């Protein structure tokens, strides 16, 4: 059971348990502060989040991998309005990254907890790397490199992980732990610093990175592959990667940056005995260039996905009837502000102008309190276009499936589809289907009102 800083805790409780597979670590708990060093759980989780973010190309990459919204991650990172990470989010991150349950709640200034609950001394050096391989975060050879490095570190290191990381410019104790346990891919700089600190060669734990270092010292440039007859058929995984690189004019460094991997990983993909490309990498190439994941991974079907769709004919049995709306149904709807749509199509700020002068809309409505908002931005296309208006009816009942205007207590405004309300949480689906579900506690919602229609900019009239 986990508590955040706002939880009501019975001080008579003398222990709480973190379960790690078959063993339990018991920690005393006598206040609202969780050890280590009396730190609040909010600060412990934020520190761990910062460490994990350092191993990703961007906050967006971290959000895509964990399923935690990028805006929420950014708020925790920047401590916006004192926001802290909740227990559900912590568990979600642990599950997505293959971390042990409770990892986010532990300060890792000391020795990190192993993922299977055994002590570091009693477990084989490959136990954690094998779990990392299952999680799909690293290539198999990177996992094996980490296992060899950990064994050498435990045999040769003269300092603690924290001191070793500081002395040899590797980073914090958490960073050292991640390298040793295959939670973070070794790069040439980190490998060289480990080798210097342990007085060993990089070859002794990572032949690939050693070769990478030799290539760099010899100034061997990575070139865009050329497609030869033997490669053009795309029979082997390495051939298909080479075809993508040649067609898109990508060298090793460019492809590595696109897929958020180290250059040695790309070079390994180009070797004749290379394994199949991972699904997550194939999907990124599909999103970037339209290549078929089935072709990239297994060589099946066409290399490119077709973007051509046959136009669907109107159903001839359904007549097109125009139902006239009585002129008496139209009312002058005042435009009371502007909704500035955010870049990601989720959040916006609403401005209320001083006095009048924003004009009005002619719109058929029975709600005497109906009002309009001008939408500024293109992020909610195709449903809402730049300079179009939404007409809001505050007195109209809202049901699941309705489009609604939502304003939260922190001033954010969004036009969404109300999915459902459950356990005091409002679930909103995005107008733009590229964005996922948004969940907001009911008590944090200041306004949730029915959107009666979207009105073209030509319908606006000045006062």
N, C-alpha and C positions, 0 to 999 in steps of 0.2 A: 504494500500500500504506500502511495507517495503523496506528499503534501506540498503545496506551494505556499508562498508567503501570506496568502489570504485565507488559508484553511484554518478552521477552528480545531485546535489540537488539545486533547485531554492531557494535562501535564502529569497525570498519574500513569500514563503509558510509559513504560520503561524501556521498550525496545521496539524496533521494527525490522522487518526482514526483507532482504533482497534475495530473490531466488535465482541462482545461476545453475540451471539444469539440475544436477543431483546434490548440490551443496547449498548451504544457506549462510550468508554473512550477516551477523546481527550487530546493529549499531545502536548505541544508547541515544535516546531522543528526549530532551528535557526542556526544550524551548521551541521557538519558531525558527531557529537557526539550525541548519544541517551542516555537520562537519563535512569537509575538512576546514580547520582553522576558523571555525565559527562563521563561515561565509553563508549568506543567504542562498537558498536554492535557486533563486532567480539569477544571481551572479554566477553560480557554478554552471548553470545551463548555458548562460550567455558566453562564458569563457570557452566552454566545449564547442558551442556553435561557431565561434570565431576560428577555432582550430580546424573544424571540419570544412568551413568555407574556404580556408587557405588551400585546401586540396582540390578545389573546383575552379573552373575557368571563370565563373561568374555566379552571382546570386541566382540568376535565371537557370544556369546549369544545375545548381544545387536543388532548386525548386522542382525542376523537371524530374530529377532523379528520386527525390523524396516524396513528392506529391504535396509539399507544404507551399502555399501561395507565396510568390516572390515578394509581394508587398508586405506580408506578415513577417517574413524572414528579415526584410530590410528594417522594419519597425523594431524588432528585437535587437538586431545588430546595432542600431543607432539609439536604442533606449528611448524611442519616441513616446512621450507622455508616460514615461516610467514603465512601459509595457514589458512584461516578462513572458517566458515560455511556459505554457501549461503542460500538465502531465501527459495529456493525450498526444500533444505534438511531440513531446520528448520520446514517447514510446513509438510513435510513427517514424521518426527519424532513425531510431535504433533498428527498427525492423527493416526499413528500406536499405540501410547501409550495412546490415549484417552485424551490428554491434550487440554486445550483451545487454540484456534487459537491466536497466538501471545505470547504464554507462553515462547518460547525460546528467544524472544526479550525483555523480562522484567527481570530486576534484582530482585531477590527474597530475598534480604537482609532484606526487610520489610515484611509486611503481604502479603502472596501469593494471587493471583487473583483466585476467584472461577471459576469453569469450565462453569457455565451457565450465568455468567455476573452479577449476583446479588451480593449485599454486603454480607460479611461474617455474619453480625449480622442479616440480614433479611431472611436468608435461613435456612431451617430445617437441622438438623445435619446429615440427611441421604441422602441429595441431591447429593453430590459428590460421596459417596460410591456407590450409585446405578449406576452411570455412570461407575465407575470402574468395577463393576460386569459385566456390558454389554460389556466392553472392554475385559473381559476374563482374566484379569491379576491376580485376587485373587479368592480364594474360597469364597462362600457366607458367611460362618461363619467369615472369616477374615474381610470381608466388614462390617458385623454387629458389630464386635469388634471395628473397627475403628470409627463407628458411635457413639457407646457408649462412647468411650474414648474422642472423640471430644466434646461431650456434657458435660462430666465431666471436661474436660480441660477448656472450656469456663466458667463453673460455679465456678471452684476452683483455677485456676491458678493465682498466684500473680505476675507473670512476663510475659514479652513479649515472643513470641516464640523463638526469638534469645537468650535472656537471659536464658530462661528455658533450652534450649538445651545445653548451655554452662555450667550452674550450675550443671545439673544432668547427664552429660556425655551421651547425646543423639546424639549430632552432631550440624550441622549448622541449621539456621532457615529453610532452604529448606528441610532438613531432617525431622525436627519436622512437618512441613506442610505436607510432603508426608505421614508420619505415620497417622496424624489426618484425612487426606482426602483419605485414602485407595489407595494411589499411591505406597506405599511400604508396604510389609507385616511386621507386628509386629513380633518380636522374643522375646524370654524369657528375654534377657538382656534389650532390649528397654522397654518391658512391666514393668519389675521390676523398672527401672529408672523412668518411668512415674508415677508408683504407689508411689514411694518414694517422688517424687516432689510434687504430688497432695495430699499426705497423705491419700491414699485410698488403698484398696486391689486390687490385680490383678483380683481376682474373680469378682469384681464389673463391669469389662468391658470385660474380656476374661476368661471364665471358662476353656477353653481348655488349654490356656497357663498357667493358675494357676495349672492345673493338671500336665502339663509338668514340672513345677518347682518342684512340690511335688515329682514326679517320680525321678527327678534328685537328689533331696536331700536324697531320700531313696536308691539311687544307684540301681535303677531297670534297668536291662540291656535289650536292645532290641534284641530279638532273631529272627533267620530266621524262618518263619512260617513252620509248618508241614502240609502236605496235608491229611486231614481226608476224610472219605467217603462222608460226607455231603458237603465238599468243592470241591471234585474232579469233580463234575458235572459242576461247574462254573456257576451256575444259577444266583447268585447275583453278583453285581459289586465287593463287598468285597472279594468274593471267587476267582474271576479272578485275582485280585491284589495279593492275597495270593499265588495263583498258580505260578504266575510269580516270586515272591520273593523266593518261595521254589525251583523252578526249576533252578533259576540262583544264588541261595545261597546269596540272598541280605537281609540284615537286614534293619530296618527302616532308619538308617543313610545313608546307601549305596544307597538305592533307592531315598532318598531325595536329595542326592548329584547328582545323575544321572539326575534327572528331575528338578533340580534347584528350589526346594521348601523347606520349613521348615519341620522338622520332625513331628510336630503336624498335618500337612496336610496329611502325609502318614498314621499316626495313625487314622485319621478320615476316610480315605479310607478303613481301615480294620474293621470299625464298621459295624454291621449288617444292619443298615439303611443308609449306605453310598450312596451318589448320584453316577451317572455314571461318569466314568473317562472322563476328558476333551480331546478333539480331539488332541490338541497340545501335551499333555502328551502321548497319545496313539501312535502318530507318532514317538515320541522319542523312545518309547519301540520297535516299529517296526524297526527303524533304528539300534538300539543297539542289539536286539535279534531276530528279525524276527517275532514278534507276529502280528497277524492280528488286525488292528484297529477296524474292524467291530466286532470281537469277544471280544476285550477288552471293548468296549463301550456298545454293545448291546447283547453280547453272541451269535452272529450269525456266522455260518460257523465253519471252523476249527480254532484252536487256532494259528497255525503257517501258514505263507505264504509259498507256495511251491517254491523252487528255481530251480525246474526241468523243463526244456523247451524241447519240442520235436524238434529235428533237422529238419530244413526245407530242403526239397529236391530241387536240382537244377531243374529249369524249363526245361523239356526235349526238348521243341520245340526251345530252344535258343542254337544254336551251339556254341561251344567254338573255336573261330578262333584266331590263332596267326598271328599277322601282323608284319612282320620283319621291323626293322628300319634300313635304309641304314647306313653303316659305316661312310659315309661322313657327316652324320648329327651330329656326336659326336664332341664335343669340349672339350678342357681342361679347366675346370672351376676352378679358383683359390679359395682356402679356405682362407678367409681373417680374420677370427676371431672365437670366441666361444660365444655361447649364453648360459649363466648360467640361467637355468629355475628356477623360484622361487618355494617355497614349495607349494603355492596355485595354481600353474599352470597359473598364470596371468602375473606376472612381471618377468623380467630378466635384467641382466646387460650384456653389450657386451664389449668384450676386443679386441683391435686391436694390434696384436703383432708387435714388432719392426722388420722391414725388412721383409724377406720372410722365408719360411721354413715350412709353414703349409700344404704344399702339394696341390693336386688338385683332381678333380673328373672328370671322363668321363661322359658327359651328353649331350643328344641331345637338342641343343638350337640354336636359331638364334640371340639371344641378345648378342652383343659384350661385353656388360658390366655385364653379368651375374656373380654372385659370390656365394660361398657356405659358410655356417656357421655350425660349429659343435655344436650339442645340448648336453649339459651336465646336466643330471638329469632325473628323471622318472615322474615328475609331469604332463607331458602332454601326458602320455600314454592314450589310445592305439595309438593315431594318430602319435605321435613322441616319439620314444624310446631313451633311453640313448645312446649316442655316434653316433646316426644317424645324417645325414646332411639335411639341407634344401637348395634348390637351388633357389635363388632370381633373378628375371629378372626385373631390374629397368625400362626398356624401354617398358615393356608390359603394355597395358591398363588394368585398374582394374575396374571390375563391381561388382554389388551386388552378393553375394554368393561365391566370390573368396576367397581363403585363402591368407592372406596377412601378411607381416612382418611390424610391426608398431614400430616406435621409437618415443617416446615423448621427449619434450625439456629437461626434467629432467633426461634423460638417460635411461629410462625404455624401454625394448624391449619385444615384445610379438608376437607370431604367433597366429592369430585369423582368423575368418571368417567375412568378411565385410558384415554386415547386410544391412545397408543403411546409407545415409547421409541426415540429415534434419535440417533446421534452424541453419546451421553452426556447428552441432554436429555430430561426427562420431560414429555410433553405431556398436559395435563389439560383435559377439557371440563367446562363448568359444569353443575351440576344445574339451575340456573335458566337457561334458554336465552337470556335477555336478555343474559347476560354471555358474553364470548368465551373463546377458548382461553387457558390459562395454561401457561407454559413455565418449568421450573425445572431447573437443572443437577443431575445425579444426586448430585454430591458435596455439594450443599447440602441434601439431603433426609435427615432424621434417622430418619423412620419412614414407611413406605408399607405399609399393612395392609388386608386385605380386610374390607369391610363386609358382614356376613352378613344383616343385616336392620334394619328400622326398626320400633321397638316403641312402641305407644301408651302414654301416661302411665298409663292404668289398669292396666297390667301390672306396675307398680312395687310392690315390697313392702318394708316397713321391715325392718331387721335384727332 
